[in-house]
């Protein structure tokens, strides 16, 4: 009976130690998963910010382009552009005109 009690105490102690090791592994996995999540979230945020910045730059460049075209159109009229376009076609190989 004493041997059974000692045996059961040892089994209980071993179980408690194993439970502690398993809990530590679970915590390590949770910390690792959270770290990976933080890294991925940061990467997604940077990409979204870059996309938004590039969209704004594109809009600004389109506005600048439109203003420049309006200035050129108002200064020279529309006829000069067709002349320049046709002259450009003559100077570049046809593969560049596609």
Number of C-alpha atoms within 10 A of each C-alpha: 6 7 8 9 10 11 12 12 12 12 12 12 12 12 12 12 12 12 12 12 12 12 12 12 12 12 12 12 12 12 12 12 12 12 12 12 12 12 12 12 12 12 12 12 12 12 12 12 12 12 12 12 12 12 12 12 12 12 12 12 12 12 12 12 12 12 12 12 12 12 12 14 14 10 9 10 11 11 9 12 13 10 10 11 10 11 11 12 12 11 8 10 10 9 6 7 9 5
